[in-house]
Every structure is written in C-alpha cells, then in structure tokens.
Amino acid sequence: MKFVDSASIFVQAGEGGRGCVSFRREKFVPKGGPDGGDGGDGGNVWLRTNSHLTTLLDFKYRKKYLAPRGSHGQGSRKSGRKGADIYIDVPCGTLVRNAATQEVLADLTGEGEEVMIARGGHGGRGNQHFATSTNQAPRRSEPGWKGEELLLDMELKLMADVGLVGFPNAGKSTLISVLSAARPKIADYPFTTLVPNLGIVRYEEYKSFVMADIPGIIEGAAEGRGLGLQFLRHIERTKILAVLVSADSEDPEAEYNMLLGELEKFGRGLNEKPRILVVTKMDIAPEDFTLPSPGDGVHVLAISSVAGKGLKELKDELWREVSMRDRPEESPLPECDGDAVTP
C-alpha cells in the first residue's frame, strides 16, 4: 500500500434548517395564532482516530466532506430534524491545521480520540417566537445559519516507541525485519527504504514495543537533500532513538556526529531525545575495529542482525529505556509520625 503522510481536505458542516411561517387553523378555534416550528441544526463534522489506518492515502482520492443540513420547521410547532453528524477516520498521530492560518486545531494521538472540527449551523426560529402583544400574527421567520467550513492540512507523524536513525545501508531494515514481523525491502544499494516501516517487537511474555524504520538520512537532509527532510517529522513522536552506524564505515564516530548534526538542524528537540548508539554489521567488521565512544553518556551496543549477535542485549536495553519513559512519576511518600499518617 502506498504510504501518504500529508493531505489537504475541505470540510463543511451542515446548514441549519429554515424556520416555518404557519398559523393554527382548527375548527372551533377562532384564534389559533402562529405555530411555525424551528429549523433543525446542521450536522457537525468530527475527526476520529482509527488504529487500523496507517496512512492518509484515502484523502488523496476524496477531498470534500459535507455534513447534511437540518430539516426545515413545519406547522403545529414541529421542529425540523437535526442533520446527521459525519465522522472522518484518521490514523493515530495525525496533526490537523487550519490551512488558512496554520493554527493547530487538533493533535490526535490516542485510539478512538474524537474532536469536532466544524460545527453545524443553528436552525432558524419559526414565527411562533415573534408573536407580541402588538403583533399577534407575525409573518416572519429566520433562515438557518450556515455551518462552519474549513480547508484542513493534515500531517501524519508515526507513533512509535523506538525510532531507527542512520545513513542509507546502515542496516535499519535488516534489524527491524529480524526483531519484528515487518518485511521491508532489503537490498545492497542506498535508499532501499522509501517509506517508514513500523514493526512490533515482542519482548518476553506479554511485553512489546513499536519500532519505526525511518528512511535513510544523508548529510544535508535538514536542508532538503535526499529523503530525510520528508520523514524526519516521524522521529518527533518516538520516545527514544537508536542511532545506527555500520562497522564497515570509514569513521563510525564521525558518522554518528553527522547524524546528530542533521537532527539538531531540523530542530523540534530531535537531538535532545534519549538515544543509544548501535554499531551494526559486526560480522564484517575489520579485525582492528574499535567501538566508537561518543563521550555524551550514550550507551554503545555492537550487533550483527545477520549473525544474531548482540540482539538480546539490544532488546533488553531498548525495553529498559522504553519502560522507563512509560513509568508514571512517583509521588512523594506521606510524612509519618508514629502510627499517624499525614496526607
């Protein structure tokens, strides 16, 4: 399936129904008076997250979403029916902006999260509301109000616990294919991965975390070179970063620093995220190879996805980092004085 992570759509809430001009006419009721009912409110437009969706592809084919209008009022004080609300399903991690002002309207991250994005117009009042002591037979009513309409810019940022970051051919796709059921394209040429891949990594019993393989970043990605600028946004949602450098690189430490430089240039706090350095392809490392030492307190692990070397230690470290950030902050213990507890 084609991966689409940005789209624009037009949404319009329903217009309110028109109020009715009517007079009660019944046998033996000489002065029935006005009895025009109110128009129904227009339908609202809602956005709703759906964990079964992973891209914004649907919005490339359907660009307009219109909610039904409210029904008009009728005689005998009968109000019109309200227009039905419509719900637009989006993937978890969708950021929604007003295209005209670029104001953030919603940041939908949780499953089943709902937000009203456009409110329907109110129905007009019928002539029953305009009767006064001096005008007992009003012949006026209100039209329905227009519903809100917006052009929305939607941007998908993948929800993942761990983001794999590295230059092309650093072994990201091979690693995620070994640790999870994801099956990305793997080949011996750069930019094999053209879209992010998500995989669920099982850890022991009843434990798992989500890993994202971000397409290869190159020097200058923050300025738009290669594919990095297009997909760097997906790193924003991750809890920790696994920075991958290959053991057959000419200078793994310089490669690591270059990757951090690109994250810093892109901004949005990417370079401040917790991270570990993973040296891949240790099965083809030179005999005199020495592990890089970043010197910034980052844990360094050496692995070989092909030979299965170091993968257990990597999963242990990733789970420790993820669970540490999932753990709620501990509240301070209450002060104790003998048997009494001070809340």
Steps between C-alpha positions, in 0.01 A plus 500: 500500500626847413616703800357852518579722800348835399172605343257792474122470514199733503236449770164673529251460782130491418287811465216552746143447379267791433236602755136461396226764462172331590173576677283261691175440318262266677128470512357668806832678567440853372832644614760231443797731469848437356635145534799484263768258621877552515746366246733221604871560565749396232721196547847535654826368354717289732849353467553160663817292534504141377796275584434288190602792277870562439503762222299797369458332163117519504516880499688503171186370328226672697553869567158627614297400805156662537268444794120493434292811561220520756138454393268800477244572770133410448164614625348387829826604671687207345876558501711371213727200542866563580749416227704185568859544617775354283817338633828500307742226604870589513810309618634545851766772496317738264566872544225724358546867408278773359649545152421871497661593832720192571345489847518151654141385545562146625782261582345154499716234659278262701281220365134602462575866567234735360495874436234719341674684218202689349175589677167490322288813462207569731150458367289811446213584731140464387243780518369371834795680664417841355146546634460808722209688651508740207579247229296189571525360147866534401587393150872476546742221581876452492707322239742237625858600578785373283724230641873548544721416205875449509790393283710266712866406467565159655841362585568150626780440747542132574446383856794281604700430815837462326618677186785353294716779357799455274655556161384289202616138525568526874297183554174652631270294279686176576482569873126569507435193283692282747345645816139524374260364239556804275629411155656811346689492171865411556773540238867596472444849358419831672144623560349152483241616755287778351230510769504449879433148622342409833563174682388362837791353695399227746690507828457204732138411582221759461750780434564680174598836354463665160807567286510733198753471218548855371629529139869575471627845596794654317713806565288804422169322567381789720538729196298266281760266351408137453191368678585612853304825509186323384509241778685670787160606636426138589784498753320767707253252649757238603604461863860403430731487199726214398772662289649236267848520349661221302819325613632519142477881501824694454437700821202380707543772761501779240192340341323504838585868556380585148164335569463696823581817309215436256257440786612823665456699178149364453420616853179419691709341775609195298861522613387515865315168489646208701710285269734204479772438242473166319797380294366261235655242265754379755526177300699689234688737732878532444722310742636821652155653541437691823160618619444877481474693824267799454584640841148634564389224737339302217494122538682323212396153381655282228273267303476288189144454372612228258693297758261581786782643711406750772127504420396376846703774665352757260142396579576509873638852472217628282236354731672650804502845337140475375358371828688769690317766299165323531528488877288766676677743729505379858323726745687583822430273796278648774665615819462253784483584870472178695179328394354816352528571129495859377341515154 
